[in-house]
Amino acid sequence: MIIGVLALQGDFAEHRSLLTRLGVDTREVRLPDQLEGLDGLIIPGGESTTIGKLAVTYGLVEPLRQFGS
């Protein structure tokens, strides 16, 4: 199982660290192609406006929608 952690803003490093300690294979996600092969995705809490703007900048909005459907 591979779990992605959206690494645009927030405590993504802490989320990855905890998952790694639990034996979960993780991957940081910053670009659309990094969603491929994931079994799940964690979107860390934080400033949603900033996350939204960065998702637009990196072309992640539609790929995230598709991943979630």
LINNORQUI-V560664 format. One record per pair of residues at least 12 apart in sequence whose ideal C-beta (glycine too) atoms are under 6 Angstrom apart, sorted by the first residue. I is the first residue (numbers start at 1). GAP is how many residues later the second one is. D is the distance in Angstrom with one decimal. If there is no record, write none. Layout:
<<I GAP D> <I GAP D>>
This chain:
<<1 38 4.8> <2 23 4.8> <2 25 6.0> <2 36 5.4> <2 37 5.6> <3 16 6.0> <3 21 5.5> <3 23 5.4> <3 37 4.7> <4 23 5.0> <4 25 4.2> <4 34 4.3> <4 37 4.5> <5 21 5.9> <5 23 5.9> <5 37 4.8> <6 23 5.2> <6 37 4.6> <7 21 3.9> <7 23 5.3> <8 43 5.6> <8 46 4.2> <9 37 5.4> <9 41 5.1> <9 42 5.4> <10 34 3.7> <10 36 3.4> <11 33 5.3> <12 32 5.2> <15 27 5.5> <15 29 5.5> <31 27 6.0> <32 27 5.6> <32 28 5.8> <32 31 3.9> <35 28 5.6> <35 32 5.1>>
